[in-house]
Amino acid sequence: MVKKQYLVYLFCGALITSLVFSKYFLSVSIISLVVLGLFTLDKTKGGWSLKTNFVEVWDQIRNRQYRPFLALTLFFFLVLFSFWQTDDNWNYFFRKVTIKLPFLVLPIAFLALPRFSKREFHNLLYFLLLLITGTGLFVCIDYAQHFAEYNELVKIGKQIPVPGDHVRFSVLVAISILVGFVLYSNKHFFSKAWESKLILGCTLFLIGFIHVLSVKTGILSLYLFSFFLLIQYMVKKKAWAVGLGSLVLMGALLIGAIRFIPSLNQKFHYTKYDLEKFFQGEGDTYNDSGRITSVKVGWELFKENPVFGVGAGNLREATNQVYSEKFSGYPPFTPINQFMYTLSSTGIFGLSLFLIAFFTPFLFKRLYTHQFLLGIFVVHIFLCLIENTLENAVGVGTFVFFLVLSLNHFLKEAD
């Protein structure tokens, strides 16, 4: 009989893989982890029996120690309880509820799952690092084979082809660099001590790769969490000279990458051109102009419905109406800013609950002092400012999985 912990390991690995390659297997992996959390197969004298873990889960829920798990469920209930505002847009409403379902089921499942030891926790992060490094190598080979063609794509605002969505992939690359730093600083290895050199090599490769990939979201995520980790290091160790020197090197690295990496140089000039067009009032078909306009639309919706918003199920239709009335030259997007998205759809009431749900897992018992959680926190604060990152399956899966995995380890470690 395969031990339950091995199955949990397997499906956590499957979930990490599905974040890169398959939304379908993302759902399968989540369902599998929920089943493993809520049910146990026990061997008895009469054979095998299926036991529920509901009592154990309820005991965990009542324990103040695990309140961050419950805080995450607010993301789900915030959307579900806006049903009373939905007019005739039930398909859109139920799609939004389905996307947020992992915020309900994964925290409950991980409350019941066995605690991950430090080694087990780091092994899963190690798997992510190796997976993204291997995928990055294939992307680099493809880029080298189509060098001129892909650089022309970047020049007109397109992307170097990657598995799945380029923004979500670039975020996973940034998180993998964070993982490499955490693993290397903790001297982690799976089998042999020399693997620390492999971890360092993978991390350095991904730092170069993320600049070649030239997705602004991933690059800025990398520099932001690096900045905050350096600040944390400077304050904790009082190593002011080392910290400031590292900050200077970071700035020099970014400037040098923009100057000498063709794809990033093209992206820099395209972004500059995009913003110039926006301020000239001609940015209707450009990426960054569209983001800014969508936030303006969200603000218009909020002003009309400040307390409870227009409702999660009505947001798409209400957005289209504002575009047709005030921004007819722009393609309609729901607000590409998670805070504005929440504010326009659920109002001040909803944004208040959203902020509680977002900050509790990081502020509770100063969990942000852990390097990995601090990095995840900084990355997702930034993502919420420039994306509606929690409105798609991969964005939700990335955020909630790495949070509940970390909470399972760090909170239960403190028991």
Secondary structure, DSSP 8 states (H G I E B T S, - for coil): ---HHHHHHHHHHHHHHHHHH-HHHHHHHHHHHHHHHHEEEEEETTEEEEEE-HHHHHHHHH-GGGHHHHHHHHHHHHHHTTGGG--S-HHHHHHHHHHHTHHHHHHHHHHHS----HHHHHHHHHHHHHHHHHHHHHHHHHHHHTHHHHHHHHHTT-----SS-HHHHHHHHHHHHHHHHHHHHTT--SS-TTHHHHHHHHHHHHHHHHHHHT-HHHHHHHHHHHHHHHHHHHHHH--HHHHHHHHHHHHHHHHHHHHH-HHHHHHHHHHHHHHHHHHTT--TTSHHHHHHHHHHHHHHHHHHSTTT-S-TTTHHHHHHHHHHHH-TTS---S-SSHHHHHHHHHHHHHHHHHHHHHHHHHHGGGGGGSHHHHHHHHHHHHHHHH--GGGSHHHHHHHHHHHHHHHHHHHHHT-
